[in-house]
Amino acid sequence: MPLVVTPAVDGADLPGWLRENRDLVDSYLHRHGALLLRGFHARSVAEFEAAASAICPTLFREYGDLPREGDSDQIYQSTPYPEDRSILFHNESSHLDSWPMRQFFSCLVPARAGGETPIVDCREVYRLMRPELRAQFAERKLRYVRNFIDSLDVSWQRFYGTTDRAEVERKCADAGVGFSWAPDGTLRTWRVADAVLTHPRTGETMFFNQLALHHVSCLDQDTRQSLESLYGREGLPRSVYWGDGAPIDDDVVTEVRELMDRTAVSFTWQTGDVLAIDNMLVAHSRRPFTGPRKIVVALGDMLSRAELSTADA
């Protein structure tokens, strides 16, 4: 992982090949978790969009956590996060009521140094995890808490695509998300989600969540102290607890992070690379970088928890 696919002839039509071989591409993704399409010269947003659309004809257009890329309504910029910091492993939108089964990345401009997107097989993480810890995550689940604090994260207006509080409350209720409003207008949300799931198409069990991305122990010490002094432990922009609200020990998160780091693989981005992943089988991260890095993102093949429960039944 990833399986590297390169053209056999010059001038190969990547979107055309992907459309004609969609079943093969799906089988590759289910087996390997990730495909790196290299050497097809997809060096523009339009070319990337065509390639992603060939695998997922309907790309997701309502993702509030990432900024749009240019005029496209279904291609996003990568997460705007400080260049000198890592973005830790996570399965995209695994803390929400629906998530993309397919996620795509394309490198338009590689970083001068660093900036890799390490990936990890979540089946392998689950297999290698201590049985006691596996059972704990499966049974206790995770509670994600979010405070939409302006300037620290996306605003609730952008995330929910509206300035109408009543519409936000309706969307939260429909998604099974608890919510409250602070006197200053800050929105606080929470939801309980599985940390371990079964893939609906392969039947495999995997570690599927955003534990590292939300747990306070994963912040650097200065940032953690600063945020806690400003907002308190309950007021942090993002937090995660056990499903019953009990705190998750830092040592547990450290053990999981070290396991994922040991199991992960990485590659150096080249201009035009397209990475396709099965978002349930594979978690991704981002390393610090220098230089004008530009990675664009697309999401597709959305699955809701309700649909997953129906498939399990």
Secondary structure, 3 states (H helix, E strand, C coil): CCEEECCCCCCCCHHHHHHHCHHHHHHHHHHHCEEEECCCCCCCHHHHHHHHHHHCCCECCCCCCCCECCCCCCCEECCCCCCCCCEEEECCCCCCCEEEEEEEEEEEECCCEECCCCEEEHHHHHHHCCHHHHHHHHHHCEEEEEEECECCECCHHHHHCCCCHHHHHHHHHHCCCEEEECCCCCEEEEEEECCEEECCCCCCEEECCCHHHHCHHHCCHHHHHHHHHHHCHHHCCEEEEECCCCCCCHHHHHHHHHHHHHHCECCCCCCCCEEEEECCCEEEEECCEECCCEEEEEEEEEEEHHHHHHHHC
